[in-house]
Amino acid sequence: MRIGILGTGMVGKAIAARLAELDHEVLVGTRDPAATLARDEPDRYGNPPFRVWHEQHPGVKLGTFADAATHGELVVNATAGAASIDALRLAGEANLAGKVLIDIANALDHSRGMPPTPLVSTTDSLGERIQRAFPAARVVKALNTMNALLMADPGQLAGGDHTVFVCGDDPEAKTLVTRLLTDAFGWRDVIDLGDLTAARATELVLPIWLRLLGTLQTPMFNLKVVR
Ligand SMILES: NC(=O)c1ccc[n+]([C@@H]2O[C@H](COP(=O)([O-])OP(=O)(O)OC[C@H]3O[C@@H](n4cnc5c(N)ncnc54)[C@H](OP(=O)(O)O)[C@@H]3O)[C@@H](O)[C@H]2O)c1
């Protein structure tokens, strides 16, 4: 399948690497490909610059956000949440129309350092804002409640038997994303929380996630809903 990934951070790289490994045709989008490849400094988490990762993953193409949205039959939003609407505008409304858009972003305020604070409330969410701004895209919120390293490789913990939430207004789009999560990535506990208003809840998992990170001193953990 042709998949466009918007975002060159930890999430974009992790999802792109796994999907390319599974023989999907992956194109990662960025604002300015030449500038992204020219960056020499590590990212905010101390990971090597994008160029180093790209050299290790020659099968993954790099282009603009618009190239990625045009390329993808399925598109993934892995951009900084506070800038996601801008990034999606650059991707192009027409290029997203009719496509399943997996939204992994959390809208965060990083201006006061760590920990960041959510820019969402209990009455709206980034996922819903994206759906309103791009009504012809089929937004499915998923994978935003755990560390990037687990998203496409959940088997690193408990054999993949921990919880990932999906929500969205398009049942067919949710089915396609759920199949990708289980069959491609190996998730064993996908909970469908219903329509996209559930993104209000999943985007607010972050405060407890950050507390757990501080206490456990590792990002390699996740929630499991036992029932
Ligand atoms: N890191 C995690 O473990 C984790 C876990 C759960 C959810 N998330 C969410 O997943 C998303 C990606 O996270 P990340 O850590 O991989 O990367 P990130 O640093 O949050 O985002 C990087 C991407 O955002 C784009 N971007 C930043 N400012 C922009 C602007 N003003 N206009 C357009 N695009 C802009 C960058 O574009 P360029 O490529 O042009 O620089 C880059 O592609 C975020 O929303 C984050 O909250 C992350």
The ligand as an ORCA input file, in Angstrom:
! r2SCAN-3c Opt
* xyz 0 1
  N       7.304     11.191     20.620
  C       6.418     10.354     21.140
  O       6.783      9.337     21.748
  C       4.938     10.628     20.992
  C       4.013      9.801     21.635
  C       2.629     10.032     21.446
  C       2.206     11.066     20.621
  N       3.148     11.876     20.008
  C       2.700     12.955     19.148
  O       3.090     12.641     17.807
  C       3.437     13.836     17.098
  C       4.863     13.711     16.560
  O       5.747     13.659     17.651
  P       7.330     13.543     17.406
  O       7.949     13.472     18.753
  O       7.589     12.473     16.426
  O       7.730     14.885     16.659
  P       7.484     16.453     16.930
  O       8.787     17.056     17.205
  O       6.378     16.661     17.903
  O       6.953     16.925     15.465
  C       7.833     16.917     14.399
  C       7.114     17.257     13.118
  O       6.280     18.415     13.279
  C       6.500     19.286     12.171
  N       6.331     20.686     12.561
  C       6.818     21.304     13.662
  N       6.478     22.618     13.652
  C       5.778     22.813     12.503
  C       5.160     23.947     11.922
  N       5.196     25.149     12.509
  N       4.487     23.790     10.753
  C       4.431     22.572     10.145
  N       5.002     21.468     10.648
  C       5.676     21.568     11.812
  C       7.974     19.063     11.832
  O       8.161     19.462     10.486
  P       9.616     19.372      9.794
  O       9.787     17.948      9.391
  O       9.489     20.300      8.662
  O      10.616     19.819     10.832
  C       8.129     17.582     12.038
  O       7.833     16.857     10.863
  C       3.276     14.980     18.092
  O       2.026     15.566     17.915
  C       3.376     14.289     19.454
  O       2.674     14.991     20.466
  C       4.488     11.673     20.178
*
